[in-house]
Amino acid sequence: MKIQIIYCHPSEKSYTHEILEQLKSSLEKEHLEFEISDLYEMNFITDMNEDEYEREGFAKIELPIPNDVKEEHQKINKADCIIFVYPVWWSDCPAKLKGWFDRVYSVGYAYGNEESKPEAKMKTIKYGLVICTAGHPNQFLEEIGIAESMKNVMINDRLGKRFNKKEMIILGGTLDKEKVIQDHSEIIKSIGKKIKEYCI
């Protein structure tokens, strides 16, 4: 079984990076194989260029897919589980992760165009897990509708039918980290076992 982690944060000093390290420990404890796409470390290009727009905007699947996008496709194709780890910035994921979806979810691969060969299409992943850190407490994010909005976009649209099982964990309240750190750690510790349950 193979797990692909899509990680998006510019700072190793961040709480999100602490969560990533805890996640790695959880997976290692369960002897699960994983690979990390660290979008900032990779300097992943997030802006679609004019040639890519020509391909995506007009569904011209005969046009080439950039090599860096193909590399992400290969990682996805090997994965049984994909975990997205990022902070909540202005009610959504960072722009770099949004750009990953813009480019990696290419037409004929992740959506659209029935003319694509089956081997060129994104496979259905067994389990998609979204882990995001947020400054405000979960209760507040739910009260103002942000939690529901984020889940609709991330779970229903970006993960959608591309995943059999989907889940979003919002680790809120990080503005007062000491109050939530223990609860968050317990949640992350359980993830390795959960992946085994859903993917084996």
HELIX and SHEET records of a PDB file:
HELIX    1   1 TYR A   15  LYS A   29  1                                  15    
HELIX    2   2 GLU A   50  GLY A   57  1                                   8    
HELIX    3   3 ASN A   67  LYS A   78  1                                  12    
HELIX    4   4 ALA A   95  VAL A  104  1                                  10    
HELIX    5   5 PRO A  118  ALA A  120  5                                   3    
HELIX    6   6 ASN A  138  GLU A  143  1                                   6    
HELIX    7   7 ILE A  146  LYS A  151  1                                   6    
HELIX    8   8 ASN A  152  LEU A  159  3                                   8    
HELIX    9   9 GLY A  160  ARG A  162  5                                   3    
HELIX   10  10 THR A  174  ASP A  176  5                                   3    
HELIX   11  11 LYS A  177  LYS A  189  1                                  13    
HELIX   12  12 ILE A  191  CYS A  199  1                                   9    
SHEET    1   A 5 GLU A  33  ASP A  38  0                                        
SHEET    2   A 5 LYS A   2  TYR A   7  1                                        
SHEET    3   A 5 CYS A  81  PRO A  87  1                                        
SHEET    4   A 5 ILE A 125  THR A 133  1                                        
SHEET    5   A 5 PHE A 163  LEU A 171  1                                        
END                                                                             
